[in-house]
Amino acid sequence: MKQRRSQRPPAASRAAARSEESLDFERVAAEWVRALRGKRTQAAFSRRLGYSNSVVHRWEAGRAWPTAARFLEACEACGKDVSVAYTRFFRRRPAWLAQHPPSSPQAVAAFLQQLRGKISVVQLAKDSGFSRYTLARWLAAEAEPRLPQFVQLVEACSRRSLDFIAAFTPPDELPCVAQRWARLQGMRTAAYEESWSLAVLRALELEGYANAHDGTRWLATTLGIGEEQVQRALDVLVKAGQATLHAGRWVPKPAAAVSTGRDPATVGLLTAKWSKVAIERLEQHAPGHYGYSLFAVSRADLRRLRDLHVEYLREMQSIIARSKPDECVGLLCLQLLDLSTRTDNALLDPS
Protein backbone atom coordinates (compact mmCIF):
# COMPACT_ATOMS: atom_id res chain seq x y z
CA MET A 1 0.00 0.00 0.00
CA LYS A 2 1.55 3.29 -1.13
CA GLN A 3 1.34 6.27 1.15
CA ARG A 4 1.39 9.92 0.17
CA ARG A 5 3.79 12.33 1.81
CA SER A 6 2.43 13.93 4.94
CA GLN A 7 1.95 17.69 5.09
CA ARG A 8 2.86 17.48 8.77
CA PRO A 9 6.23 15.93 9.65
CA PRO A 10 5.70 12.64 11.51
CA ALA A 11 8.41 13.72 13.96
CA ALA A 12 6.07 16.46 15.18
CA SER A 13 3.38 13.87 15.83
CA ARG A 14 5.86 11.70 17.68
CA ALA A 15 7.03 14.64 19.79
CA ALA A 16 3.43 15.40 20.71
CA ALA A 17 2.87 11.74 21.58
CA ARG A 18 5.98 11.62 23.77
CA SER A 19 4.65 14.57 25.77
CA GLU A 20 1.77 12.31 26.83
CA GLU A 21 4.14 9.63 28.14
CA SER A 22 4.93 11.27 31.48
CA LEU A 23 3.23 9.75 34.48
CA ASP A 24 1.69 11.68 37.35
CA PHE A 25 3.52 9.74 40.03
CA GLU A 26 1.57 11.22 42.93
CA ARG A 27 -1.68 10.19 41.28
CA VAL A 28 -0.23 6.74 40.59
CA ALA A 29 0.73 6.43 44.26
CA ALA A 30 -2.68 7.58 45.49
CA GLU A 31 -4.54 5.17 43.21
CA TRP A 32 -2.18 2.32 44.15
CA VAL A 33 -3.03 2.87 47.83
CA ARG A 34 -6.72 2.96 46.88
CA ALA A 35 -6.43 -0.31 44.95
CA LEU A 36 -4.61 -1.93 47.88
CA ARG A 37 -7.36 -0.79 50.27
CA GLY A 38 -9.99 -2.57 48.21
CA LYS A 39 -13.45 -2.58 49.77
CA ARG A 40 -12.27 -1.54 53.22
CA THR A 41 -13.08 1.94 54.48
CA GLN A 42 -10.17 4.33 54.82
CA ALA A 43 -10.56 4.29 58.62
CA ALA A 44 -10.65 0.50 58.78
CA PHE A 45 -7.61 0.20 56.52
CA SER A 46 -5.73 2.74 58.64
CA ARG A 47 -6.47 0.69 61.77
CA ARG A 48 -5.35 -2.49 59.99
CA LEU A 49 -2.01 -0.79 59.32
CA GLY A 50 -1.67 0.20 62.97
CA TYR A 51 -2.70 3.85 62.80
CA SER A 52 -5.26 5.37 65.14
CA ASN A 53 -6.19 8.17 62.72
CA SER A 54 -7.26 7.90 59.09
CA VAL A 55 -3.80 8.27 57.58
CA VAL A 56 -4.99 6.40 54.49
CA HIS A 57 -7.33 9.31 53.71
CA ARG A 58 -4.30 11.64 53.65
CA TRP A 59 -2.39 9.23 51.40
CA GLU A 60 -5.22 8.93 48.91
CA ALA A 61 -5.76 12.70 48.98
CA GLY A 62 -2.07 13.34 48.30
CA ARG A 63 -1.54 15.27 51.55
CA ALA A 64 1.01 12.81 52.89
CA TRP A 65 2.78 9.70 51.65
CA PRO A 66 4.09 6.47 53.14
CA THR A 67 7.69 5.61 52.52
CA ALA A 68 8.28 2.84 50.01
CA ALA A 69 9.11 0.46 52.86
CA ARG A 70 5.97 1.40 54.78
CA PHE A 71 3.86 0.83 51.68
CA LEU A 72 5.43 -2.60 51.18
CA GLU A 73 4.61 -3.37 54.82
CA ALA A 74 1.01 -2.41 54.02
CA CYS A 75 1.11 -4.84 51.09
CA GLU A 76 2.23 -7.58 53.48
CA ALA A 77 -0.56 -6.65 55.89
CA CYS A 78 -2.99 -7.25 53.01
CA GLY A 79 -1.61 -10.73 52.39
CA LYS A 80 0.75 -9.95 49.51
CA ASP A 81 4.13 -11.69 49.47
CA VAL A 82 6.65 -8.94 48.73
CA SER A 83 9.55 -11.36 48.17
CA VAL A 84 7.46 -13.19 45.53
CA ALA A 85 6.68 -9.85 43.89
CA TYR A 86 10.39 -9.00 43.67
CA THR A 87 11.07 -12.43 42.19
CA ARG A 88 8.22 -12.09 39.69
CA PHE A 89 9.56 -8.71 38.59
CA PHE A 90 13.18 -9.85 38.11
CA ARG A 91 12.16 -13.40 37.07
CA ARG A 92 14.61 -14.78 39.61
CA ARG A 93 14.96 -14.38 43.36
CA PRO A 94 17.28 -11.47 44.23
CA ALA A 95 20.26 -12.52 46.34
CA TRP A 96 19.79 -9.61 48.76
CA LEU A 97 16.49 -11.10 50.01
CA ALA A 98 18.63 -13.49 52.05
CA GLN A 99 20.04 -10.50 53.93
CA HIS A 100 17.12 -8.09 54.32
CA PRO A 101 13.43 -8.46 55.16
CA PRO A 102 11.58 -7.76 51.90
CA SER A 103 9.71 -4.69 53.17
CA SER A 104 12.64 -3.12 55.01
CA PRO A 105 14.33 0.15 53.98
CA GLN A 106 17.48 -1.88 53.31
CA ALA A 107 15.60 -4.13 50.88
CA VAL A 108 14.18 -1.08 49.11
CA ALA A 109 17.70 0.32 48.71
CA ALA A 110 19.03 -3.04 47.49
CA PHE A 111 16.18 -3.29 45.00
CA LEU A 112 16.96 0.17 43.62
CA GLN A 113 20.66 -0.64 43.46
CA GLN A 114 19.98 -3.79 41.46
CA LEU A 115 17.51 -1.98 39.23
CA ARG A 116 19.86 0.86 38.32
CA GLY A 117 22.70 -1.54 37.48
CA LYS A 118 25.66 0.51 36.26
CA ILE A 119 23.74 3.71 35.63
CA SER A 120 25.78 6.40 37.38
CA VAL A 121 24.19 8.54 40.06
CA VAL A 122 24.93 11.56 37.87
CA GLN A 123 23.01 10.07 34.94
CA LEU A 124 20.21 8.83 37.18
CA ALA A 125 19.85 12.34 38.58
CA LYS A 126 19.39 13.66 35.03
CA ASP A 127 16.89 10.93 34.16
CA SER A 128 14.84 11.16 37.35
CA GLY A 129 15.03 14.82 38.29
CA PHE A 130 16.22 14.03 41.84
CA SER A 131 19.46 15.47 43.19
CA ARG A 132 22.58 13.32 43.33
CA TYR A 133 22.72 13.83 47.09
CA THR A 134 19.16 12.59 47.56
CA LEU A 135 19.70 9.60 45.28
CA ALA A 136 22.93 8.63 47.04
CA ARG A 137 21.14 8.63 50.39
CA TRP A 138 18.24 6.55 49.09
CA LEU A 139 20.56 4.03 47.46
CA ALA A 140 22.54 3.71 50.70
CA ALA A 141 19.36 3.36 52.83
CA GLU A 142 20.36 6.50 54.73
CA ALA A 143 17.01 8.02 53.81
CA GLU A 144 13.78 6.63 52.40
CA PRO A 145 11.91 7.66 49.25
CA ARG A 146 8.20 8.28 49.60
CA LEU A 147 5.92 6.14 47.48
CA PRO A 148 5.57 8.59 44.53
CA GLN A 149 9.33 9.13 44.50
CA PHE A 150 9.91 5.39 44.62
CA VAL A 151 7.66 4.72 41.61
CA GLN A 152 9.30 7.60 39.74
CA LEU A 153 12.73 6.15 40.45
CA VAL A 154 11.67 2.68 39.26
CA GLU A 155 10.51 4.29 36.01
CA ALA A 156 13.73 6.27 35.61
CA CYS A 157 15.90 3.18 36.20
CA SER A 158 14.00 0.72 34.05
CA ARG A 159 10.90 2.27 32.43
CA ARG A 160 9.10 -0.74 33.93
CA SER A 161 7.16 0.89 36.75
CA LEU A 162 3.92 -0.65 35.48
CA ASP A 163 5.46 -4.12 35.54
CA PHE A 164 6.52 -3.50 39.14
CA ILE A 165 3.01 -2.40 40.09
CA ALA A 166 1.66 -5.48 38.28
CA ALA A 167 3.76 -7.71 40.55
CA PHE A 168 1.48 -6.54 43.40
CA THR A 169 -1.72 -5.14 41.91
CA PRO A 170 -3.39 -5.38 38.48
CA PRO A 171 -2.53 -2.00 36.90
CA ASP A 172 -5.97 -1.79 35.29
CA GLU A 173 -7.27 -1.12 38.82
CA LEU A 174 -5.42 2.22 38.70
CA PRO A 175 -7.47 4.51 36.42
CA CYS A 176 -4.55 6.82 35.60
CA VAL A 177 -2.44 3.98 34.14
CA ALA A 178 -5.12 1.54 32.96
CA GLN A 179 -5.00 2.75 29.36
CA ARG A 180 -1.22 2.85 29.36
CA TRP A 181 -1.12 -0.71 30.72
CA ALA A 182 -3.58 -1.85 28.05
CA ARG A 183 -1.28 -0.38 25.36
CA LEU A 184 1.72 -2.11 26.88
CA GLN A 185 -0.10 -5.43 26.97
CA GLY A 186 -1.18 -4.76 23.40
CA MET A 187 2.45 -4.39 22.37
CA ARG A 188 3.28 -7.69 24.02
CA THR A 189 0.39 -9.36 22.26
CA ALA A 190 1.56 -7.82 18.98
CA ALA A 191 5.03 -9.23 19.53
CA TYR A 192 3.58 -12.69 20.11
CA GLU A 193 1.23 -12.55 17.11
CA GLU A 194 3.72 -11.04 14.65
CA SER A 195 7.31 -10.90 15.87
CA TRP A 196 8.30 -8.31 13.24
CA SER A 197 5.72 -5.86 14.60
CA LEU A 198 8.09 -4.44 17.22
CA ALA A 199 10.85 -4.04 14.63
CA VAL A 200 8.42 -2.19 12.34
CA LEU A 201 7.31 -0.07 15.31
CA ARG A 202 10.92 0.89 16.01
CA ALA A 203 11.50 1.64 12.32
CA LEU A 204 8.57 4.07 12.35
CA GLU A 205 10.60 6.14 14.83
CA LEU A 206 13.57 6.49 12.46
CA GLU A 207 14.35 9.83 10.86
CA GLY A 208 14.55 8.23 7.41
CA TYR A 209 10.90 7.20 7.49
CA ALA A 210 9.79 10.84 7.64
CA ASN A 211 11.40 11.52 4.25
CA ALA A 212 10.44 8.29 2.49
CA HIS A 213 8.20 8.63 -0.55
CA ASP A 214 6.71 5.14 -0.16
CA GLY A 215 6.64 4.36 3.54
CA THR A 216 5.79 0.65 3.27
CA ARG A 217 8.53 0.00 0.73
CA TRP A 218 11.01 1.99 2.80
CA LEU A 219 10.17 -0.05 5.91
CA ALA A 220 10.56 -3.31 3.96
CA THR A 221 13.92 -2.25 2.48
CA THR A 222 15.24 -0.92 5.77
CA LEU A 223 14.38 -4.09 7.71
CA GLY A 224 15.16 -6.53 4.90
CA ILE A 225 11.71 -8.11 4.82
CA GLY A 226 8.85 -8.20 2.32
CA GLU A 227 6.21 -5.50 1.97
CA GLU A 228 3.48 -8.04 2.78
CA GLN A 229 5.20 -8.81 6.08
CA VAL A 230 5.45 -5.09 6.83
CA GLN A 231 1.73 -4.72 6.15
CA ARG A 232 0.90 -7.68 8.44
CA ALA A 233 2.99 -6.09 11.17
CA LEU A 234 1.25 -2.73 10.69
CA ASP A 235 -2.15 -4.43 10.85
CA VAL A 236 -1.19 -6.03 14.18
CA LEU A 237 0.13 -2.71 15.52
CA VAL A 238 -3.09 -0.94 14.60
CA LYS A 239 -5.13 -3.71 16.20
CA ALA A 240 -3.02 -3.39 19.35
CA GLY A 241 -3.40 0.39 19.38
CA GLN A 242 0.32 0.95 18.90
CA ALA A 243 0.25 2.81 15.60
CA THR A 244 -2.18 5.05 13.79
CA LEU A 245 -2.37 6.46 10.28
CA HIS A 246 -2.12 10.26 10.23
CA ALA A 247 -2.19 12.17 6.94
CA GLY A 248 -0.85 9.16 5.08
CA ARG A 249 1.89 8.36 7.59
CA TRP A 250 2.05 5.70 10.28
CA VAL A 251 2.72 7.27 13.68
CA PRO A 252 3.75 5.13 16.67
CA LYS A 253 1.96 5.65 19.95
CA PRO A 254 4.02 5.99 23.13
CA ALA A 255 4.24 3.15 25.62
CA ALA A 256 6.37 2.04 28.52
CA ALA A 257 9.39 -0.15 27.87
CA VAL A 258 8.26 -3.50 26.50
CA SER A 259 9.53 -6.56 28.33
CA THR A 260 8.24 -9.79 26.80
CA GLY A 261 9.85 -11.90 29.52
CA ARG A 262 6.76 -12.13 31.75
CA ASP A 263 5.77 -15.44 30.10
CA PRO A 264 8.80 -17.81 30.06
CA ALA A 265 7.26 -20.10 27.43
CA THR A 266 6.48 -17.25 25.05
CA VAL A 267 9.78 -15.47 25.51
CA GLY A 268 11.52 -18.71 24.55
CA LEU A 269 9.63 -18.79 21.26
CA LEU A 270 10.39 -15.13 20.55
CA THR A 271 14.06 -15.58 21.39
CA ALA A 272 14.20 -18.54 19.00
CA LYS A 273 12.55 -16.48 16.23
CA TRP A 274 14.96 -13.57 16.56
CA SER A 275 17.95 -15.91 16.85
CA LYS A 276 16.89 -17.42 13.53
CA VAL A 277 16.78 -13.92 12.02
CA ALA A 278 20.32 -13.31 13.28
CA ILE A 279 21.47 -16.64 11.77
CA GLU A 280 19.87 -15.76 8.43
CA ARG A 281 21.68 -12.41 8.37
CA LEU A 282 24.95 -14.12 9.32
CA GLU A 283 24.56 -16.55 6.43
CA GLN A 284 23.91 -13.60 4.11
CA HIS A 285 27.15 -11.96 5.35
CA ALA A 286 25.12 -8.96 6.53
CA PRO A 287 26.98 -6.28 8.54
CA GLY A 288 26.98 -6.99 12.25
CA HIS A 289 29.00 -8.40 15.12
CA TYR A 290 28.85 -12.19 15.29
CA GLY A 291 30.85 -14.51 17.46
CA TYR A 292 30.87 -17.45 19.83
CA SER A 293 33.06 -18.92 22.53
CA LEU A 294 33.27 -22.41 24.00
CA PHE A 295 35.05 -22.75 27.32
CA ALA A 296 35.48 -24.90 30.41
CA VAL A 297 34.62 -23.07 33.61
CA SER A 298 33.41 -23.69 37.14
CA ARG A 299 29.69 -23.43 37.82
CA ALA A 300 30.37 -20.58 40.23
CA ASP A 301 32.16 -18.64 37.51
CA LEU A 302 29.41 -19.46 35.03
CA ARG A 303 27.01 -17.78 37.45
CA ARG A 304 29.37 -14.79 37.57
CA LEU A 305 29.32 -14.66 33.79
CA ARG A 306 25.53 -14.75 33.96
CA ASP A 307 25.56 -11.73 36.28
CA LEU A 308 27.89 -9.87 33.89
CA HIS A 309 25.55 -10.74 31.04
CA VAL A 310 22.60 -9.26 32.94
CA GLU A 311 24.58 -6.12 33.81
CA TYR A 312 25.49 -5.72 30.15
CA LEU A 313 21.84 -5.97 29.15
CA ARG A 314 20.83 -3.32 31.67
CA GLU A 315 23.59 -0.97 30.57
CA MET A 316 22.59 -1.52 26.96
CA GLN A 317 18.95 -0.73 27.76
CA SER A 318 20.03 2.46 29.52
CA ILE A 319 22.02 3.60 26.47
CA ILE A 320 19.08 2.80 24.17
CA ALA A 321 16.67 4.81 26.32
CA ARG A 322 18.88 7.94 26.05
CA SER A 323 20.00 7.53 22.43
CA LYS A 324 19.14 10.29 19.93
CA PRO A 325 18.62 10.64 17.00
CA ASP A 326 16.80 7.48 15.91
CA GLU A 327 18.76 6.33 12.86
CA CYS A 328 18.72 2.52 12.79
CA VAL A 329 17.02 -0.55 14.28
CA GLY A 330 19.33 -2.90 16.17
CA LEU A 331 18.96 -6.58 17.04
CA LEU A 332 20.80 -8.19 19.93
CA CYS A 333 20.70 -11.95 20.49
CA LEU A 334 22.50 -13.40 23.50
CA GLN A 335 22.86 -16.98 24.66
CA LEU A 336 24.71 -18.24 27.70
CA LEU A 337 24.14 -21.85 28.73
CA ASP A 338 25.71 -24.92 30.25
CA LEU A 339 26.18 -27.40 27.40
CA SER A 340 27.03 -30.19 29.85
CA THR A 341 23.51 -30.32 31.31
CA ARG A 342 20.19 -31.14 29.64
CA THR A 343 18.36 -28.30 31.38
CA ASP A 344 19.45 -24.76 32.11
CA ASN A 345 18.19 -23.50 35.45
CA ALA A 346 17.31 -19.99 34.31
CA LEU A 347 20.96 -19.10 33.74
CA LEU A 348 20.09 -15.88 31.99
CA ASP A 349 17.18 -13.66 32.89
CA PRO A 350 15.66 -12.81 29.49
CA SER A 351 13.81 -9.75 30.73
C-alpha positions in Angstrom: 0.0 0.0 0.0 1.6 3.3 -1.1 1.3 6.3 1.2 1.4 9.9 0.2 3.8 12.3 1.8 2.4 13.9 4.9 1.9 17.7 5.1 2.9 17.5 8.8 6.2 15.9 9.6 5.7 12.6 11.5 8.4 13.7 14.0 6.1 16.5 15.2 3.4 13.9 15.8 5.9 11.7 17.7 7.0 14.6 19.8 3.4 15.4 20.7 2.9 11.7 21.6 6.0 11.6 23.8 4.7 14.6 25.8 1.8 12.3 26.8 4.1 9.6 28.1 4.9 11.3 31.5 3.2 9.7 34.5 1.7 11.7 37.3 3.5 9.7 40.0 1.6 11.2 42.9 -1.7 10.2 41.3 -0.2 6.7 40.6 0.7 6.4 44.3 -2.7 7.6 45.5 -4.5 5.2 43.2 -2.2 2.3 44.1 -3.0 2.9 47.8 -6.7 3.0 46.9 -6.4 -0.3 45.0 -4.6 -1.9 47.9 -7.4 -0.8 50.3 -10.0 -2.6 48.2 -13.5 -2.6 49.8 -12.3 -1.5 53.2 -13.1 1.9 54.5 -10.2 4.3 54.8 -10.6 4.3 58.6 -10.6 0.5 58.8 -7.6 0.2 56.5 -5.7 2.7 58.6 -6.5 0.7 61.8 -5.3 -2.5 60.0 -2.0 -0.8 59.3 -1.7 0.2 63.0 -2.7 3.8 62.8 -5.3 5.4 65.1 -6.2 8.2 62.7 -7.3 7.9 59.1 -3.8 8.3 57.6 -5.0 6.4 54.5 -7.3 9.3 53.7 -4.3 11.6 53.7 -2.4 9.2 51.4 -5.2 8.9 48.9 -5.8 12.7 49.0 -2.1 13.3 48.3 -1.5 15.3 51.5 1.0 12.8 52.9 2.8 9.7 51.7 4.1 6.5 53.1 7.7 5.6 52.5 8.3 2.8 50.0 9.1 0.5 52.9 6.0 1.4 54.8 3.9 0.8 51.7 5.4 -2.6 51.2 4.6 -3.4 54.8 1.0 -2.4 54.0 1.1 -4.8 51.1 2.2 -7.6 53.5 -0.6 -6.7 55.9 -3.0 -7.3 53.0 -1.6 -10.7 52.4 0.7 -10.0 49.5 4.1 -11.7 49.5 6.7 -8.9 48.7 9.5 -11.4 48.2 7.5 -13.2 45.5 6.7 -9.8 43.9 10.4 -9.0 43.7 11.1 -12.4 42.2 8.2 -12.1 39.7 9.6 -8.7 38.6 13.2 -9.9 38.1 12.2 -13.4 37.1 14.6 -14.8 39.6 15.0 -14.4 43.4 17.3 -11.5 44.2 20.3 -12.5 46.3 19.8 -9.6 48.8 16.5 -11.1 50.0 18.6 -13.5 52.0 20.0 -10.5 53.9 17.1 -8.1 54.3 13.4 -8.5 55.2 11.6 -7.8 51.9 9.7 -4.7 53.2 12.6 -3.1 55.0 14.3 0.2 54.0 17.5 -1.9 53.3 15.6 -4.1 50.9 14.2 -1.1 49.1 17.7 0.3 48.7 19.0 -3.0 47.5 16.2 -3.3 45.0 17.0 0.2 43.6 20.7 -0.6 43.5 20.0 -3.8 41.5 17.5 -2.0 39.2 19.9 0.9 38.3 22.7 -1.5 37.5 25.7 0.5 36.3 23.7 3.7 35.6 25.8 6.4 37.4 24.2 8.5 40.1 24.9 11.6 37.9 23.0 10.1 34.9 20.2 8.8 37.2 19.9 12.3 38.6 19.4 13.7 35.0 16.9 10.9 34.2 14.8 11.2 37.4 15.0 14.8 38.3 16.2 14.0 41.8 19.5 15.5 43.2 22.6 13.3 43.3 22.7 13.8 47.1 19.2 12.6 47.6 19.7 9.6 45.3 22.9 8.6 47.0 21.1 8.6 50.4 18.2 6.6 49.1 20.6 4.0 47.5 22.5 3.7 50.7 19.4 3.4 52.8 20.4 6.5 54.7 17.0 8.0 53.8 13.8 6.6 52.4 11.9 7.7 49.3 8.2 8.3 49.6 5.9 6.1 47.5 5.6 8.6 44.5 9.3 9.1 44.5 9.9 5.4 44.6 7.7 4.7 41.6 9.3 7.6 39.7 12.7 6.1 40.4 11.7 2.7 39.3 10.5 4.3 36.0 13.7 6.3 35.6 15.9 3.2 36.2 14.0 0.7 34.0 10.9 2.3 32.4 9.1 -0.7 33.9 7.2 0.9 36.8 3.9 -0.7 35.5 5.5 -4.1 35.5 6.5 -3.5 39.1 3.0 -2.4 40.1 1.7 -5.5 38.3 3.8 -7.7 40.5 1.5 -6.5 43.4 -1.7 -5.1 41.9 -3.4 -5.4 38.5 -2.5 -2.0 36.9 -6.0 -1.8 35.3 -7.3 -1.1 38.8 -5.4 2.2 38.7 -7.5 4.5 36.4 -4.5 6.8 35.6 -2.4 4.0 34.1 -5.1 1.5 33.0 -5.0 2.8 29.4 -1.2 2.8 29.4 -1.1 -0.7 30.7 -3.6 -1.9 28.0 -1.3 -0.4 25.4 1.7 -2.1 26.9 -0.1 -5.4 27.0 -1.2 -4.8 23.4 2.5 -4.4 22.4 3.3 -7.7 24.0 0.4 -9.4 22.3 1.6 -7.8 19.0 5.0 -9.2 19.5 3.6 -12.7 20.1 1.2 -12.5 17.1 3.7 -11.0 14.6 7.3 -10.9 15.9 8.3 -8.3 13.2 5.7 -5.9 14.6 8.1 -4.4 17.2 10.9 -4.0 14.6 8.4 -2.2 12.3 7.3 -0.1 15.3 10.9 0.9 16.0 11.5 1.6 12.3 8.6 4.1 12.4 10.6 6.1 14.8 13.6 6.5 12.5 14.3 9.8 10.9 14.5 8.2 7.4 10.9 7.2 7.5 9.8 10.8 7.6 11.4 11.5 4.2 10.4 8.3 2.5 8.2 8.6 -0.6 6.7 5.1 -0.2 6.6 4.4 3.5 5.8 0.6 3.3 8.5 0.0 0.7 11.0 2.0 2.8 10.2 -0.1 5.9 10.6 -3.3 4.0 13.9 -2.3 2.5 15.2 -0.9 5.8 14.4 -4.1 7.7 15.2 -6.5 4.9 11.7 -8.1 4.8 8.8 -8.2 2.3 6.2 -5.5 2.0 3.5 -8.0 2.8 5.2 -8.8 6.1 5.5 -5.1 6.8 1.7 -4.7 6.2 0.9 -7.7 8.4 3.0 -6.1 11.2 1.2 -2.7 10.7 -2.1 -4.4 10.9 -1.2 -6.0 14.2 0.1 -2.7 15.5 -3.1 -0.9 14.6 -5.1 -3.7 16.2 -3.0 -3.4 19.4 -3.4 0.4 19.4 0.3 0.9 18.9 0.2 2.8 15.6 -2.2 5.0 13.8 -2.4 6.5 10.3 -2.1 10.3 10.2 -2.2 12.2 6.9 -0.9 9.2 5.1 1.9 8.4 7.6 2.0 5.7 10.3 2.7 7.3 13.7 3.8 5.1 16.7 2.0 5.6 19.9 4.0 6.0 23.1 4.2 3.2 25.6 6.4 2.0 28.5 9.4 -0.1 27.9 8.3 -3.5 26.5 9.5 -6.6 28.3 8.2 -9.8 26.8 9.8 -11.9 29.5 6.8 -12.1 31.8 5.8 -15.4 30.1 8.8 -17.8 30.1 7.3 -20.1 27.4 6.5 -17.3 25.1 9.8 -15.5 25.5 11.5 -18.7 24.6 9.6 -18.8 21.3 10.4 -15.1 20.5 14.1 -15.6 21.4 14.2 -18.5 19.0 12.6 -16.5 16.2 15.0 -13.6 16.6 17.9 -15.9 16.9 16.9 -17.4 13.5 16.8 -13.9 12.0 20.3 -13.3 13.3 21.5 -16.6 11.8 19.9 -15.8 8.4 21.7 -12.4 8.4 24.9 -14.1 9.3 24.6 -16.6 6.4 23.9 -13.6 4.1 27.1 -12.0 5.4 25.1 -9.0 6.5 27.0 -6.3 8.5 27.0 -7.0 12.3 29.0 -8.4 15.1 28.8 -12.2 15.3 30.9 -14.5 17.5 30.9 -17.4 19.8 33.1 -18.9 22.5 33.3 -22.4 24.0 35.0 -22.7 27.3 35.5 -24.9 30.4 34.6 -23.1 33.6 33.4 -23.7 37.1 29.7 -23.4 37.8 30.4 -20.6 40.2 32.2 -18.6 37.5 29.4 -19.5 35.0 27.0 -17.8 37.5 29.4 -14.8 37.6 29.3 -14.7 33.8 25.5 -14.7 34.0 25.6 -11.7 36.3 27.9 -9.9 33.9 25.5 -10.7 31.0 22.6 -9.3 32.9 24.6 -6.1 33.8 25.5 -5.7 30.2 21.8 -6.0 29.1 20.8 -3.3 31.7 23.6 -1.0 30.6 22.6 -1.5 27.0 18.9 -0.7 27.8 20.0 2.5 29.5 22.0 3.6 26.5 19.1 2.8 24.2 16.7 4.8 26.3 18.9 7.9 26.1 20.0 7.5 22.4 19.1 10.3 19.9 18.6 10.6 17.0 16.8 7.5 15.9 18.8 6.3 12.9 18.7 2.5 12.8 17.0 -0.5 14.3 19.3 -2.9 16.2 19.0 -6.6 17.0 20.8 -8.2 19.9 20.7 -12.0 20.5 22.5 -13.4 23.5 22.9 -17.0 24.7 24.7 -18.2 27.7 24.1 -21.8 28.7 25.7 -24.9 30.2 26.2 -27.4 27.4 27.0 -30.2 29.8 23.5 -30.3 31.3 20.2 -31.1 29.6 18.4 -28.3 31.4 19.5 -24.8 32.1 18.2 -23.5 35.4 17.3 -20.0 34.3 21.0 -19.1 33.7 20.1 -15.9 32.0 17.2 -13.7 32.9 15.7 -12.8 29.5 13.8 -9.7 30.7 
